[in-house]
């Protein structure tokens, strides 16, 4: 670089080596600030070819600076890849088609780098701000990592607010975490039992809060603390599988870089200490009870468990964090499931099981004779499966059986999305309740471009009169929401939008049925499929980026993409200013869905899908098939245009831009 920069040695510029991108764990080889331009230089020493992954890497650096580094927002950024043995260099300079002042990535070998920088400066005269960039190194930096990136960084002992967007007047993740840790400490000191209910808008960081508490409790000063540890539990199998695999791969990679030998299976086992699927956790306690259950009362079987002096039969952690607690099962669902014999772990049959899942989980921690804390992370309006109880079952259990538990509750839990707005009524006789603003996360971290996105989606789905104005607000904040009727156009839009390693994907509801004519396959169930869909790169056909396999709300809840296509089927149709619901019979027709609970789950499925994208969504409402057979019959009566046109017209009426 000393040789390369000789022509500009008298100018006011800056060169920064090994620039750490704050909080994202990335490092740029060289940043050059020259004549108001920001050059991102990534060297590949000894290489003589350019590879897609390397180009994506340097492009990612440019995007991170543009999106999150305050003093880079209004500057032109020039990403250059330097395979040092490369024999030529880029001669065509194209400013970004995205109007964000990022050049398309350039390539140069070591010997042509000076010439390339000269030509860029010549080409960029119209864009150059000759004023030097002051204080660039100490610029405020506000990244919003994906849940996977954030979990990796948390695992390395950072706090949530260190790695997420920090607007002190709005973002309250650390306030919430500190409140919970205080409740845990008080419960330990007073030998008491406590439960916290944390609410938040979609994408507000509930999962991050849960993971952070689990890690802080489990790793004290970097040391594993089994005695006082916490466990993060989710009924969301794909989320647990994707996070576990991402952290395990990252852990193994970092050990390898340090020269330590570590098998991937060992890394997975270590991560699984504090991230677990809730059903396996539950079944572990089920294996300890007297079976069959007598007189409707659960008891520990002393022949199956050891009673310890301090903790009693507490074979569970002191602290259990239940993500998506609203998805715990009703009494009927878990009783039917256990009557047949579970599908996890021990495949145990328990006839006449007397509790809902929420009640049993509280009962399990109540078996500790010292202290225990439960943290319930609650999403409003996100129950998406038959038999999900919502938050009501937790409150009923506390009122009826666990009156000695202290209850700390978000003041937003009284809103209509939670327990049908009956929380106050359900808790009015409970004397151990404390309400706190600190247990509500009000700001979406997922979509750093549009914090009104979740409000707009809520209004869209409820036909609220403010939907149009909210859409304009989202659009003004440069979060694109696009409408199309052509799946190929949707694919083109996604491919055009995503740069670097930004992730795209197609999303459908689990009830969706008629997408084969559009060359879309619904991703098969199984956590391993979700792991590949989320974690493999663009060279792997199992990756979401191939836009061939569409994931459902079950597979993506709690996770996210950068850009997503929500493919709208005939399962939920706008007819006469309201939603009507249908299920496909698997053969030849759609059948009206009359069950009110199932309708709620179907509406919530679209709520989940429409809030998965960090940087933009395209909604594809297909045309359907209007063709007739030679005899005059509909060619495909399962995809009539009338099934889709009402939804399209409604979305169009909100002002959503169409391509």
Secondary structure, DSSP 8 states (H G I E B T S, - for coil): -TTTTGGGTTS--EEEEEEEETTTTEEEEEEEEETTEEEEEEEETT--S--HHHHHHHHHHHHHHHHHBGGGTTS-EEEEEEETT---B-------TTSSSB---EEB-GGGHHHHHHHHHHHTTTT---S--TTGGG--B-----HHHHHHHHHTT--HHHHS---TTT--HHHHHHHHHHHHHHHHHHT-EEEEEEEE-TTSSHHHHHHHHHHHHHEETTEE-STT-EEEEES-HHHHHHHHHHHHHHHHHHHHHTT----HHHHHHHHTTTEEEHHHHHHHHHTTB-SS-BTTB--B-TTTS--BTTTBT--S-SEEEEETGGG-B-HHHHHHHHHH--SSTT----TT--S-HHHHHHHHHHTBSS-EEEEEEEETT---STTB--SHHHHHHHHHT-TTSEEEEEGGGGSTTSGGG-HHHHHTT-TTEEEEGGGEE-S-SS-TT-TTHHHHHHHHHHT-TTHHHHHHHHHHTT-EEEEES-HHHHHHHHHHH--TT--EEEE--TT----GGGT-EE--SSHHHHHHHHHS-TTSTTSGGGS-EEE-HHHHTT--EEEEEEEE-TTEEEETTEEEEEEE-SSS-EEE---HHHHHHHHHHHHHHTT-EEEEEEEEE------B-TTSSBS-TTS-THHHHHHHHHHHHTT-EE-
